[in-house]
Amino acid sequence: MINRTRKPLFERLTTAMEEGIAHEHGALTLRTVEIPEAPPEIDGSTVAALRQQVGMSQSVFARMLNVSPRTLQSWEQGVRSPSDASRRLLQIFSLSPEVVCQIAGLPEVHLEGVRVESDGKGRRVIVIRKPKRKGTITA
């Protein structure tokens, strides 16, 4: 077992200051990294609506997402929420279903009215907006 001790605070601050000064003089290039946004939230009714819009059974949709049908059922019923990895895959499927279907070896499908929007609370969510029918009056 390796026993590594942390350097004292003063030593770490001194190193950081020296690196900052070296960067300012052009002697050191610091790498900058952009961190991607977290995957958007999705509720059970939206998961079910996505699946129904493409005409897939729960077992086929679950297999495409690489989860068990029981897990998909629990998402759709609101008992459980998808993991971050599953939410990212659902985001990709929502915006580019043909890509996911192609990779999974399924026929290409299309979705309508699916968007990622802000919920007004600083979170992004996947929503399905039904297009308004022409010639209808809404109150």
C-alpha positions in Angstrom: 0.0 0.0 0.0 1.3 3.4 -0.9 1.1 6.1 1.8 1.0 9.4 0.1 0.8 12.5 2.2 -0.6 15.8 1.0 1.9 18.6 0.5 1.5 21.5 3.0 -0.9 24.3 2.0 1.9 26.9 1.7 3.8 24.6 -0.7 0.7 24.1 -2.8 -0.1 27.8 -2.9 3.5 28.6 -3.8 3.4 26.1 -6.7 0.1 27.5 -7.9 1.5 31.1 -7.9 4.6 30.1 -9.7 2.6 28.3 -12.4 0.3 31.4 -12.7 3.3 33.7 -13.2 4.9 31.3 -15.7 1.6 31.2 -17.6 1.4 35.0 -17.7 5.0 35.2 -19.1 4.1 32.6 -21.8 6.4 29.9 -20.4 3.5 27.6 -19.5 0.4 26.8 -21.4 -2.5 25.8 -19.3 -5.2 23.5 -20.8 -8.7 24.8 -20.6 -11.6 22.3 -20.6 -15.3 22.9 -21.2 -17.5 20.6 -19.2 -20.7 19.4 -20.9 -24.1 20.1 -19.4 -25.7 17.5 -17.4 -28.3 15.4 -19.3 -31.8 16.8 -19.2 -34.4 15.5 -16.8 -37.2 13.3 -18.2 -40.4 12.1 -16.4 -42.2 8.8 -16.8 -45.0 10.1 -19.0 -42.4 11.5 -21.4 -40.5 8.3 -21.6 -43.8 6.4 -22.3 -44.8 9.1 -24.9 -41.4 8.7 -26.7 -41.8 4.9 -26.8 -45.4 5.1 -28.0 -44.7 7.7 -30.7 -42.2 5.4 -32.3 -44.5 2.4 -31.9 -42.1 0.2 -29.9 -43.2 -2.2 -27.2 -41.7 -1.9 -23.8 -39.5 -4.9 -24.3 -38.1 -3.6 -27.6 -37.6 0.0 -26.3 -35.9 -1.4 -23.1 -33.6 -3.6 -25.2 -32.6 -0.6 -27.4 -31.7 1.4 -24.2 -30.0 -1.7 -22.8 -32.2 -1.8 -19.6 -34.6 -4.4 -18.4 -38.3 -4.2 -19.3 -38.9 -4.0 -15.6 -36.7 -0.9 -15.3 -38.4 0.8 -18.2 -41.8 0.0 -16.6 -40.6 1.6 -13.3 -39.5 4.7 -15.2 -42.8 5.0 -17.0 -44.8 4.6 -13.8 -42.7 7.2 -12.0 -41.4 4.7 -9.4 -37.8 5.2 -10.5 -35.9 7.8 -12.5 -33.4 7.0 -15.2 -29.7 7.2 -14.3 -27.5 10.0 -15.8 -26.2 7.6 -18.5 -29.8 6.5 -19.4 -30.9 10.2 -19.5 -28.1 11.0 -21.9 -29.1 8.1 -24.1 -32.7 9.2 -24.0 -31.6 12.8 -24.9 -29.7 11.4 -27.9 -32.7 9.3 -28.9 -35.1 12.2 -28.5 -33.0 14.5 -30.8 -31.6 11.9 -33.2 -33.6 8.7 -33.0 -32.3 7.4 -36.3 -28.7 7.3 -34.9 -29.7 5.2 -31.9 -31.8 2.9 -34.1 -29.1 2.4 -36.6 -26.6 1.5 -33.9 -29.1 -0.8 -32.2 -29.8 -2.5 -35.6 -33.5 -1.3 -35.7 -35.4 0.3 -38.5 -35.2 4.1 -38.6 -37.9 6.0 -36.7 -38.8 9.7 -36.5 -40.1 11.8 -33.6 -42.1 15.0 -33.8 -42.4 17.8 -31.3 -39.6 16.6 -29.1 -37.3 19.3 -27.6 -35.0 20.0 -24.7 -36.2 23.1 -22.9 -35.6 25.0 -19.7 -38.1 24.4 -17.0 -37.7 27.9 -15.5 -35.9 26.5 -12.5 -32.5 26.2 -14.0 -33.0 22.6 -15.2 -33.3 21.3 -18.7 -36.1 18.8 -19.5 -37.1 16.7 -22.4 -40.6 17.6 -23.5 -43.0 16.6 -26.3 -45.0 19.4 -27.7 -47.9 18.4 -29.8 -48.3 20.5 -32.9 -51.4 22.6 -33.1 -53.9 21.3 -35.7 -54.8 23.7 -38.4 -58.3 25.0 -38.3 -58.9 24.3 -34.6 -59.8 27.0 -32.1 -58.2 26.9 -28.7 -59.6 28.9 -25.7 
